[in-house]
Amino acid sequence: MSHWSGKYVIGLTGNIATGKSVVRKMLEHLGAYTIDADALSHRAIAKGAPAYQPIVNAFGRWILTTDAEIDRAKLGQLVFSIPDALEQLEEIIHPFVGEAIDLLVKRSSQDVVVIEAIKLLEGNLASKCDSVWVTDTPDALQLTRLMKKRGLSEAEALQRIQTQNSQQIKIDNANIVIDNTGSFEDLWKQVVAGWQKITHKEEDATPAIIREATSGNFAVQRGRPRDSEAIAALMTRLGKTEMSSNDVMAAFGEKAFFILQLDEKMVGLAGWQVENLVTRTLDLYIAPALSLEEALKTLVEEIETASKALQSEASLLFLNQELASQEAIWKTLGYEKRTPQSLGVQAWQTSADEILTPTKTLFFKQLRMDRVLRPI
């Protein structure tokens, strides 16, 4: 029985670049509430947040940026090169992260909760979980992923890998080992099999949401990997960008899809994600000749409903020029045009900066007033 009454808690771990976040996102698609402990660590060290001043006191003001935020790159270089410094940093951060995890689990509405934590087994967190899942990947593939996705040099990537605790110890303590060396389809099958052992639920247990439209009925269906070919075709047609089913399968490791249907025809699509308690809608496509206001309202409200279930604090829309010009519609839905710097909360600003490009416009709406690790 887990530490949290009424919850089945999966502790998800594995060494760096083994695919933990992809597996966590897949479990979220299946209906779990998921927590990224690493992202909570980033929140804990934001300016004014609980761990900020203790870290500055421990390591000095040289780790600060010009706007007095902790420079994670500088801090990372320090702690990954000096083992005692890493241990000292973890002793500061982990108690605050533990409190945030406890709060999020207790107020989640889902029966299954996933906590992704690279140091799951090194502390007392594993003892609070009902099962431990470990993602596994050969060292050579970890190295390639770190260099490609994080832009690290080979020496920097090797240093990160060698700093990790033993992957074999993690595997030896696992209830389920996920082999992340093959295709996304193979990874999805492993995750679904593990999910069904826990919940005894089918992969497609979520029904469509039906709403009345001016002509006929809108239905919003959560996309599944088996829908990847249809999603790719819709994105190619409406987004004017060539997409393949393999591209969409890969995208399932990062985001979810809502498919908008009108009288059983696919007429719209939203690709969105909740990361670090922030919703980011990355893809939004509506077929021509529809009532744009009605279609957008239907899709965006479903994104917000799902986001609130995932305890998201804010919704960020990254819109192309055509959709961004519909400011009257966005105002009706509670959104306003913003810049990342105007958002005020470091986690929100970072989430916007990571995605925003010159061809997109940012629209913002706050979903929750009570924030985790609120600056003090």
N, C-alpha and C positions, 0 to 999 in steps of 0.2 A: 504494500500500500504506500502510495507516495506521501510526501510531506504535506501536500495540499489536498484537503478533503474534496472528494467528488471529481478530481482531475486525474487523468492518466498522463504522466509526464515523461516525455522522451528526452533524454540527454543526448545531444548530437555533437560528436567531436571527431577529431582527425587532425593530422598535421596540416600545416599551411599548404594551400593550393591543391588540396585533395578533393574539393568540390562540396564542402559542407553547406555553403550558402545555396547552391543549386538544389541540393536535396531538401534543405529547409523550405525553399520556395515551392518545391513539388508537394511537400506535405501540406503546405498552406493551401495549394490548389485543391487538395483532397478534403479540406475542412478543418485542419488543425489551426490553433492559434500559435504563432511562432515568435520567438524572441531571439534577437541577435545580441549576445552579451558584449561582443566587441563594439558594436555601435553604441551601446549604453556606456561603455568606457569612454568613448569619444565625447558623449554628452556630459559625462561627469567632470571632464577637464575643461569645459568651456569657461570663458571668463565669468566669474561670479558664481559658478556652480561649485558644489561641495568640495571636489578634489583639487580645484584650481590653485588656491593659495598654498595648501600643503606641498603641491608639486613644485611651485615656484620657490618655496622656502627650501625644498630639498635639493633642487638642481640649479637654481639661479635664474636671474632675469634674462640671461643670454638666450634662453630657449623661447623667448617671446617674439612675436611678430611686431611690426610697426603699430598695429592697432591693439597691442597688448594681449592678443590671443596666444595660446601655447602653440608653437610650431611643431606639429606632429612629426614632420620629417626630421627636424633636428633632434627631437626627443627620441625618435626611433633609432637614429644613428647612434645615439649615446647608449641606450639601454640594450641594443642588440650587440654592442661591442664590449660591454662590461656586465657580466652576469649579475654581480651584486646590485648594480643599478636597476636592472630589470626586476629583481626580487623586491627592491625598495619601492619601485613604482607600483608593483602589484599589491603590495601591502597597503598602499594609500588608496588605490582605486577600488579593489575588490569589495570592501564592506559597503560602499555606496552602490555598486552595481548589484550586490546581493539584495539590498533593500529595494531597489527598483524592480528587480525580477520578482520579488515577493509580491509587490504591489500589482504588477501587471498580471501575474498568474491569478491572484485572488479576484481581480475584477474582470477577468476574461469570461465570456459566455460559452466558450467552446469546451467540450469534454476532454479533448486531447490537446496538450500543450507541448511544443517543442522548444527546447532551450539549446541554441547553438553556442558552444563555448570551447575554445581551443584548449583551455586549462580545466576542463570539466572534472577530470580525474585527480588533478593535483590538489584540489581543495575539498570542501565538504558538499559541493553541489551534486555530485553523482549520487550520494547517499539519499538525496531528496527525490530522485527520479525512479520511475518504475522500470525503465529499460534504458540501455545505453546502445546507441547506434554509432558506428564508426565508419567514416568514408576512407577508402584506401586507394592509393595511386603510387606507382613506382617513383623513385627519386628523380629519375630523368624527366618524367612528365611534369612533376612539380616544378623543376627548374625551368622547363620551357614555358609553363604557364606564368610563372612569376616574371620572367623576362618579357613575355608578350603582353600580358594584361596589366602589369604594374610598372612596366618600363624600367625594371631594375637591370643593372649590369650582371654579368654572370657571377662576378665575385660577390656582389651584394645579395643576389639570390641564393648562392651557396651558403653565405653567412646566415641568412634567415632560416634556411633548412636545417643547418647544423646546430642552430640555437634551440631548436625544438626538442622536447622530450621524446622518448622512444615511441615510435609508431607501433612497434610490436607489443608494447605494454598496453596500449590502447586497444589493439585487436584482441589481446588475451582477456581483456575485461569487457568485451562487447557481447551483447545479446544478439545483435544483427550487424554484419559487416556488409557495407555497400561497396562493390567493386566499380570504381569510376575510371575504367580504362577503355571502355567501348563507346558505343553510340549513345545519343540522348534517348533513343527508343529503349535500349537495353537498360539504361539507368532508370527510366520511368517504370519499366516492368518490375525492377527490383523494389522500388519504393512502394508501388501499388501492392506488391505481394506482402511487404512488411506491414503496410497500413491495414490490409484485410485480416491479417493475423490478430491485430489489436482490436479492430472495430467490428469485424465481420460485415462490413458494408461494401457494396459494390462501388466501382470507380465513378459511376455516373449517377450517384444518388440524389444530386441536387436538381430540383425541378426548374423549369423555365418560369420566369416572372412575366405575367400577362398584364398589359395595360391597354385600356381603350384608346384608340386614336381616332382622328377625324374621319378617316376612311379605313374601316377594318380595325384590327387589333395589333398593337405592337407586342412583341415578345422579346424578352432579353434572356439569352441563354449563355451560361458560362462556357467558354470554349475549353475543349479538352485536347490533349495531344492527338487523338484520333481525328480531330477536326482540322489538323494542320494544313492539309491540302486545300480545303475549302477556305480557310482563313487566308492562306497565301494568295489564292485566286482573287478574293475580295480586296485584299490590300493592294494587289497589282492593279485591279480595275479602278478602285476609288482613290488610291494614293498615288497612282501613276509612277510607281516604283516597282521594278521587277523583284518579286519575292518567290522563293521556292518553299516547298513543304519542309525541307531540311532547315531553312532559315527560321521558320516558325517554330519547329521543334527546339532549336537552340534557344529561341526567345523564351520558351516556357521555363527555362532555368532562371529567368530574371523577372518575368512579369506575367500577369494574368490577362485574359481576353474576355470581353463581353461582346457577344454577337447580337445585333439588333435585327429583328425580323418583322416584316409586315405581311400579314396573311401568308405566312410560311416562306416568304422570300427574304433572303439575306440582303439588308439594305443599309447596314451601318456596322461600325466596329470601334471598340475602344481597347487600347492596350495600356495597362496601368499597373502600378506596383505600390506597395507600402514598404518603405525601408526607413529604418530609424524613426518610426512613428510619423512619417510624412508620406502622404499620397502624391504620386507623380503620374499624371496621365500623359503618356508619351506619344500615343497614336490615337487620333480621333478622326474618323471618316464617315461621311453621310452621303448617301446616294443623291444625285440631282433630282429635282422635282418633288422631293419630300418637303413637308413643313419643317424647316430647319429648327425653329423654336421648339416644336413638339418632340422632334427626334433627339435633339441635344438634351432637352430636359429629361427625357426618359433614360438616356444613357448615363448622364452625369449624376442623376439622383440615385441610380443603382450603384454607381461607383462610390458615392458618398455613404450609402447604406452599408456596403461591404467594408468600406474603410473604417467606419465607426465601430463595426464589429471587431476590427483589428486594432482598435484604440488609437487610430491616427489622430494627430493633433491639427493637421493642416492639409489642405488640398491644393496642389500646384498643377495648373494646366499649361502645357507648352504648345501653343497654337500657331498654325500657319497663318499667312497674311489674310486669307479669305475668312477664316473663322475668327481671327482676332478683330476683324472689322465689325463684328456683330456685337458691339459693346452694350447695346440695349438689352439683348438677350442675356448676356453674362451678368449684367446688373440685376436683372430680374431673378437670376439664380443665386445671387449673393456674392458674385466674384468681382474683383477690381484689378485693373492693370497695375502691375508693380515691377520694381527692379529687385534683384536679390538683396542688394544692400539695404533696401527699405523694410525688409521683413522683420528685422529686430532680433530674432532668435537665431543663434549661431547654427543650430542643426537645420533650421529651415533654409537659411541662406546657403549653407554648404550643399544641401539637396538641390537647390535651384542652380547654383554655379556649376555643378557637375553635369547638368543636362542642357542648360540654355545655350543656344547658338544664335548667330546673327539673323538667321532666317525664321526664328521663332519668337513669339511674344509671351511673356509670363503673366498669367492671371492667378489670383490668390483668394482663398477663403479659409478662415479659421474654423475648425470643426470642434475643438475642445478648448475649454478655458483652463482646466486643471492639467498642467504639464508635468511629465516625469522629470525628476532632477532639475526642477525650476531653479534658475539662478537665485542665490540668496542675497 
